């Protein structure tokens, strides 16, 4: 996937998450709580999946959109480690065909306005940025005090 293809998917209207979102703790990712494999329906019929991770010990949040078999195409990290030149809250996106294989190292944009927000607040902002509507329930993860 290249930048033009990514932008076409990003800008596609009518994307919908129909599923309820619930977080769980898995031994492999403890102490993080995750909601994984959330389908994002879209008119282009691209298999888009959202994974959300929340670490209650440090308050970090990550929203990762990936295409199964291809890799990540967009990620928003909030209150996590800085990714220079951006700070602790930033967005990664596809810039070229190699980005999904390399975990989106290029095209990092600072998003300081997301710092300190709850998982639900960031989810709502993320969905607004990506033109995604959510029709299901959202159960915030325990320990999300923001």
C-alpha positions as CSV (number, residue, x, y, z in Angstrom):
1,X,0.0,0.0,0.0
2,X,1.3,3.4,-0.9
3,X,0.4,6.9,0.4
4,X,-2.2,7.5,-2.3
5,X,-4.0,4.2,-1.5
6,X,-3.8,4.9,2.2
7,X,-5.3,8.4,1.8
8,X,-8.1,7.0,-0.4
9,X,-9.0,4.5,2.4
10,X,-8.6,7.1,5.1
11,X,-10.8,9.6,3.3
12,X,-13.5,7.1,2.3
13,X,-16.8,8.1,3.9
14,X,-19.1,5.6,5.5
15,X,-16.6,3.5,7.5
16,X,-18.4,1.8,10.4
17,X,-17.4,-0.2,13.4
18,X,-20.5,-2.3,14.3
19,X,-18.9,-4.4,17.2
20,X,-19.0,-3.7,20.9
21,X,-15.6,-2.8,22.2
22,X,-14.4,-4.5,25.3
23,X,-10.9,-4.7,26.8
24,X,-9.3,-7.8,28.2
25,X,-6.0,-8.7,29.8
26,X,-3.8,-11.3,28.1
27,X,-0.8,-12.8,29.8
28,X,1.4,-12.0,26.8
29,X,0.6,-8.3,27.0
30,X,0.1,-7.7,30.7
31,X,-0.3,-5.2,32.2
32,X,-1.8,-3.8,29.0
33,X,-5.5,-4.2,28.3
34,X,-6.4,-4.8,24.7
35,X,-9.4,-4.8,22.3
36,X,-8.2,-6.6,19.2
37,X,-9.4,-7.4,15.7
38,X,-12.2,-4.9,15.6
39,X,-13.5,-4.9,12.0
40,X,-13.9,-1.5,10.3
41,X,-16.5,-2.0,7.5
42,X,-16.0,0.1,4.4
43,X,-17.3,0.5,0.9
44,X,-14.0,-0.4,-0.6
45,X,-14.2,-3.9,0.9
46,X,-10.7,-3.6,2.4
47,X,-10.3,-5.8,5.4
48,X,-9.4,-3.2,8.0
49,X,-8.9,-4.1,11.7
50,X,-8.4,-1.9,14.7
51,X,-6.4,-2.9,17.8
52,X,-6.6,-0.7,20.9
53,X,-4.1,-1.1,23.7
54,X,-4.2,0.7,27.1
55,X,-1.5,0.4,29.7
56,X,-3.0,1.4,33.1
57,X,0.4,1.6,34.8
58,X,1.6,4.5,32.6
59,X,-1.6,5.7,31.0
60,X,-0.4,5.0,27.4
61,X,-2.9,4.3,24.6
62,X,-2.4,3.0,21.1
63,X,-4.8,2.7,18.3
64,X,-3.5,0.6,15.4
65,X,-5.3,0.0,12.1
66,X,-3.9,-2.8,10.1
67,X,-4.7,-4.8,7.0
68,X,-4.3,-8.6,7.7
69,X,-1.5,-10.0,5.6
70,X,-0.2,-6.5,4.8
71,X,0.5,-4.9,8.2
72,X,-0.2,-1.6,10.0
73,X,-1.3,1.4,7.9
74,X,-2.1,3.9,10.7
75,X,-1.3,4.2,14.4
76,X,-2.1,6.8,17.0
77,X,0.1,6.6,20.2
78,X,-0.9,8.8,23.2
79,X,1.0,9.4,26.4
80,X,3.6,6.7,25.4
81,X,7.3,7.0,24.6
82,X,8.4,9.9,22.5
83,X,9.0,9.2,18.8
84,X,11.4,11.9,17.7
85,X,10.9,14.3,16.1
86,X,7.4,14.0,17.6
87,X,6.6,13.9,21.3
88,X,4.7,11.3,23.4
89,X,1.4,11.7,21.6
90,X,1.7,11.3,17.8
91,X,0.3,9.6,14.7
92,X,2.0,7.3,12.3
93,X,0.8,6.6,8.7
94,X,1.8,4.9,5.5
95,X,4.2,7.0,3.5
96,X,5.4,4.4,1.0
97,X,5.0,0.7,0.1
98,X,7.6,-0.4,2.7
99,X,6.0,1.3,5.7
100,X,3.6,-1.6,6.7
101,X,6.6,-4.1,6.7
102,X,8.6,-1.7,8.9
103,X,5.9,-0.8,11.4
104,X,5.3,2.7,10.1
105,X,8.6,4.4,11.1
106,X,8.1,7.3,8.7
107,X,5.6,10.1,8.6
108,X,5.3,10.6,12.3
109,X,3.1,13.7,13.2
110,X,3.0,15.3,16.6
111,X,-0.4,15.2,18.2
112,X,0.1,17.0,21.6
113,X,-3.6,17.9,21.8
114,X,-4.4,14.2,22.6
115,X,-2.2,14.0,25.7
116,X,-3.9,13.3,28.9
117,X,-7.2,12.2,27.3
118,X,-9.1,9.0,28.2
119,X,-9.2,6.0,26.0
120,X,-12.8,6.9,25.1
121,X,-11.9,10.5,24.3
122,X,-9.0,9.4,22.0
123,X,-11.3,6.8,20.4
124,X,-13.9,9.4,19.6
125,X,-11.2,11.8,18.2
126,X,-9.6,9.0,16.2
127,X,-12.9,7.9,14.7
128,X,-13.6,11.6,13.8
129,X,-10.3,11.9,12.1
130,X,-10.8,8.7,10.1
131,X,-14.5,9.3,9.3
132,X,-15.5,6.1,11.2
133,X,-18.8,5.8,13.0
134,X,-19.2,3.4,15.9
135,X,-22.6,1.7,16.3
136,X,-21.7,-0.7,19.2
137,X,-21.1,-0.2,22.9
138,X,-17.8,1.0,24.2
139,X,-16.7,-0.3,27.6
140,X,-13.8,1.7,28.8
141,X,-10.9,-0.3,30.2
142,X,-10.5,-0.4,34.0
143,X,-7.9,1.9,35.3
144,X,-8.5,4.6,32.6
145,X,-8.8,7.6,35.0
146,X,-8.3,10.3,32.5
